[in-house]
Amino acid sequence: MRKRNVHIQFWLNRKEAEALDKKVRRSGLSREAYLRHLIDGVVPQDAPPPEYFSMMRELHGVANNLNQIAQKAHTLNVVDVQRYDTCARQVEAAIKKITEAVILPKPME
């Protein structure tokens, strides 16, 4: 049996339909999921750019390297300064890249 068994149909004018479709496309959700979010009181955010997920994997890898350096420093009571500096610069570059990709100027509506 269907989880959702109530069918609702309503009419929009062309301008309303275009505005809804534009917001749905930007969110990356289906129209139905977008409307369900609104009903639940949640305004869906725009989907991140496609590069976002690869950038986050890169950032995760660099952060993992920093964690390994911290564990080694704790165990041996010695810090590999050169390796740490390299990883720190990679983290800063990755954060800048992700920030520039995700924080884009919002179009006027």
C-alpha positions as CSV (number, residue, x, y, z in Angstrom):
1,M,0.0,0.0,0.0
2,R,1.2,3.5,-0.8
3,K,2.5,5.6,2.0
4,R,0.9,8.7,0.5
5,N,-2.6,8.0,-0.7
6,V,-4.1,11.5,-1.0
7,H,-4.0,13.1,-4.4
8,I,-4.1,16.9,-4.5
9,Q,-4.4,18.8,-7.8
10,F,-4.4,22.6,-8.2
11,W,-3.9,25.1,-10.9
12,L,-1.2,27.8,-11.3
13,N,-0.9,30.5,-13.9
14,R,2.1,30.5,-16.2
15,K,4.2,33.0,-14.0
16,E,3.5,31.0,-10.9
17,A,4.4,27.7,-12.6
18,E,7.7,29.1,-14.0
19,A,8.6,30.5,-10.5
20,L,7.9,27.1,-8.9
21,D,9.8,25.2,-11.6
22,K,12.8,27.6,-11.2
23,K,13.0,27.1,-7.5
24,V,12.5,23.3,-7.8
25,R,15.4,23.1,-10.4
26,R,17.7,25.2,-8.1
27,S,16.9,22.9,-5.1
28,G,17.7,19.7,-7.0
29,L,14.5,18.1,-5.5
30,S,11.5,16.8,-7.3
31,R,8.5,19.1,-7.5
32,E,6.6,16.8,-5.1
33,A,9.5,16.7,-2.6
34,Y,9.9,20.5,-2.8
35,L,6.2,21.1,-2.0
36,R,6.3,18.6,0.9
37,H,9.3,20.5,2.4
38,L,7.2,23.7,2.2
39,I,4.2,22.0,3.8
40,D,6.6,20.9,6.6
41,G,7.7,24.5,7.1
42,V,11.1,24.0,5.5
43,V,12.2,26.3,2.7
44,P,14.6,24.1,0.6
45,Q,18.0,25.5,0.0
46,D,19.7,25.6,-3.5
47,A,21.6,22.5,-4.3
48,P,25.3,22.8,-4.1
49,P,27.3,23.0,-7.3
50,P,28.4,19.6,-8.8
51,E,32.0,20.2,-7.8
52,Y,31.0,20.6,-4.1
53,F,31.2,16.9,-3.3
54,S,34.6,16.3,-4.9
55,M,35.9,19.3,-3.1
56,M,34.5,18.0,0.2
57,R,36.3,14.6,-0.4
58,E,39.5,16.5,-1.0
59,L,39.1,18.5,2.2
60,H,38.3,15.3,4.1
61,G,41.5,13.7,2.8
62,V,43.6,16.7,3.9
63,A,41.9,16.8,7.3
64,N,42.7,13.1,7.7
65,N,46.4,13.9,7.0
66,L,46.3,16.6,9.7
67,N,44.7,14.1,12.1
68,Q,47.5,11.6,11.4
69,I,50.1,14.3,12.1
70,A,48.4,15.2,15.4
71,Q,48.3,11.5,16.5
72,K,52.0,11.0,15.6
73,A,52.9,14.3,17.4
74,H,51.0,13.1,20.5
75,T,52.6,9.6,20.4
76,L,56.2,10.7,19.7
77,N,56.0,14.2,21.3
78,V,57.4,15.5,18.0
79,V,55.7,17.6,15.3
80,D,56.6,17.1,11.6
81,V,56.4,20.8,10.9
82,Q,57.0,20.6,7.1
83,R,54.3,18.1,6.6
84,Y,51.9,20.0,8.9
85,D,52.5,23.3,7.1
86,T,51.9,21.6,3.7
87,C,48.6,20.1,4.9
88,A,47.6,23.4,6.6
89,R,48.1,25.2,3.3
90,Q,46.1,22.5,1.5
91,V,43.2,22.9,4.0
92,E,43.2,26.7,3.5
93,A,43.2,26.3,-0.3
94,A,40.4,23.8,-0.2
95,I,38.3,25.9,2.1
96,K,38.8,28.9,-0.2
97,K,37.8,26.9,-3.2
98,I,34.7,25.4,-1.6
99,T,33.7,28.8,-0.3
100,E,34.0,30.4,-3.7
101,A,32.0,27.6,-5.3
102,V,29.2,27.5,-2.8
103,I,28.8,31.1,-1.7
104,L,27.6,32.7,-5.0
105,P,25.7,35.9,-5.3
106,K,22.0,35.1,-5.1
107,P,20.0,36.3,-8.2
108,M,17.3,38.9,-7.6
109,E,13.7,37.4,-7.8
